[in-house]
């Protein structure tokens, strides 16, 4: 059925959406790792995937949730998800994460990955997440990590990018308990420091071809970025300063 609808990655303004059929394993694994992390929180729960894109991650959570709703503001992304993944326990709806239309305290768990940095009105969004989350529920949110908060990101699809401290401070305005984790690739110490050196000198992007990068990475005991699987990534509280993305588990909405 997926061939009967227009691919949402082909439409204008959808550049950052992930298509599980098009992306290399490394890109898909980075995104699915967050959903894998959330599985234990979602088991037997009523779950919302806020800004679900085409729904591949929503489908991942449907393995354990008692019911799950995926929402996105893009109609074609929702059409894709419905055609590809919808089931008795999983449905998709067109909705704005800043004004969802759901009942108060409707969900046990809300997952919202790589969303907050795109939004024009973050306070409205967080107030809405608090409103529709049950008092004993979990809000699990991720965002790219930068060393210092950036209100003018180079990425044209981002309105803001957060440091760990600023992200945690923001979330504490809406939740009493905020636990921060970092997502990063598993790599040898030598690989980590060499890539940092290459980043500083500008040499990293000059290694041509996947074949050569594969050889270099294997010599440094690290899986090449394009070939990473879920087991090549970790989400942990250790070495958060090295993480590419922050994942916050929030409880006790205010």
N, C-alpha and C positions, 0 to 999 in steps of 0.2 A: 504493500500500500504506500510505502514511503515515496515511490516513484510517481505517484499520482498528485503529489503536492509540490509546490515550488520549494526548493531548499532554502531555509531561512538565512543561510550564509551568503546567498546570492543577492540579497536585497540590500539596498543602500542603508548605511548606518549600522550594519550588523557585523562589522569586521571582527569584534572581539568574541563573538559567539563561537562555541566549540561544536563541531560536527564529528561524532565518534567514528564516522566512516571515512573521514578525510584526513584527520590529524595523525601524525606519527605517534607511535606508542608513548614516547616521552611526554608530549604535551597532554595527551589524554590521561596518562597516569597521574600527572601533577594535579589535575582537577578531580579525578576519581578518588585520590588518596584522602581528600577531605570528607568525602561521603563515606568511605570506609571507616574513617575515624568516628563519624557520627553514628554508625550502626548500633553501637552498644547503648546509646542514649534513646534510640528510636524503637527498640524492640517492644512490640505490643502497644505502641503509643499512637495517638492521633497526631500526625505530623504535617507541617506546612513546609514546602520548599519555595522560598520567596525569591523571585527572579530566577526561575528554573531553566531559562533558555529552552533548548530543544528537548530537555527532559531525561537525558541519559542518566544523570545523577539521581533524579527523582525515582527513576526505575530501580536504581541500585538500592535505595532506601526501602522501596516497596517489598524487598525480600523479607524484612523483619517487622515493618510497621503494621499496625492493625488496619490503618487507613492513612492515605497520604494524598495531599492536594499540591499540585505544582502550579504556580501562578507566574505569569510574565506579561508585560505590557505589549509585547509584539505578537500580533495575531498569527503571523505565519510561523513563528516558533511554536506557538501553542498548537496550531494545526499539525505541525510535524510531530510533536509529542503525542498528540491524540492518535494519529495514524500509526505511529511506531510502537508506543509503549502502553497505552491506556488499558486498564484491566478493572476487575471488580473492586480492587482495593486502591486503585490509582486513577485519579482523574485530573484533568488540566483545565484551568480557567484563565481567561484574559482578565488581568487586574493590575492595578497600580500599587506597588508596595507601600506607597505613602498614604493610600486610602483604599484599603482592600475590600471593604464591604462585609467582612466577616463579623460574627457575633463577638461580644466581649468574652475573653477567657475561653476561646474555642479550641485552642491547640495545646497539647502537652509539650511538643517540641517544635521549634522553628529553626530551620537551617537557612542560611542566607550567605552564600559563598561568592566572593568577588563581586559584591553588589554595592556596598556602601560608598566606595570611592567614585562611583559613577553618578551619584544622586545630586540634584540641585538643592534639596532641602533635607539635610540629614536629621535635624531635630524632629521634623514631621514624620519621617520614616521610623525613627526609634520610638517615638510616642505611639505610633501605630503598632509596632511589634510588641510593646509593653501591653497595649490594650487587648490584643487578641491572644496573648499568652496566659496560660493558667498560672495562678500564684506559685505553684510548686513546679512549674515547667522550666525547660531549658531553652535558651536562645543561643545558637551556635553560629558564629559569624567569622568570616575570614576576609583579609585584605592584604595587598602587597605591603611589605615592610621597607621603609626608607630610614635613613639615619636621622633625618630632621624633617619635621612636618613641611609639606610642600603644597601651597595653595595655588600654584601654577605649574602643574605637572607637564612634562614633555608629551606624555600620552594624551592625545586630543580627546579621548573618551573618558578621562578621569577629571573630576572636579577638585579632588584633593588626594593626597597620599600621606599616610600616617607613620610616624615613629611609634615604637612600642609604647613609650611613656604617654604620648598624646592619645593613642588609641585606647589605652587602659583608662586614662582620665575621663575621656568622653563616655565610655561605657559605664563607668561608675556613677555618672549622673542619672542613669536610668535603671541600674541594677545594683543591689547591695553586694553581691558576690560576683567577681570577675576573675576567671582563671585563664592565663595566657599560655599558649603553646606556640611553637615555631615549626613550620614545615620546611625541610631542606633535603637535598639529595644526600645519599650516603656516598662518601668519598674519602679517599686516603688523605692524611694530613699533607703529604707532599703535593697531591693534586690541588687541594684547597689553596695552599700558599702560592703555588705556581700560577694558578688562575688569577689570584689577586694581583700578582706581579704583572701578568699579561694584561690585565684590565688597566692597570696604572700606565703601562707603557704603550697601550694600544695595539699590542701584538696578537691578542686573543682572536680577533676577528679575521686575522690574516692566514690562519691555518686552513688551507684549501681542501675541500672534498671530505666526505664522510669517511672514506677509507683511511685517510691519514689521521683524522681525528679519532677514529676507532683504534688505530694502532697506538696513538699517544695515550689515550685513556686506558687502554688495557695495560700498557706498560706502567701506568700510575695506579693500577688496581681500582679503577672507577669505571662504571658503565657509561658509555657515551650518552649524552643528553637525549638524542633522538630515539634511543633504544631502551630507555628506562622503563621498567615495569613497577608495579606497586611496591614490590619488595626492595626496590632501589631507592625508595624515599622513606623518610621518617617524620613523624610528628611527635615532638617531645618538648619538655621544658628545658632540656639541656642545650647549651650553645645557641640560645635564641638569637643572639646577635648575628649568627651566621644564616639565619632562616631567610628564605626569599619571601615567605608569607607568614602572617600572624593568624592564629586561630584562637578565638576567645569563646569560652564556655561561660555563659552568664546565667545567674540564678537570682531569685527573689526580686522580681520587678518592683519598682517603686511606684 
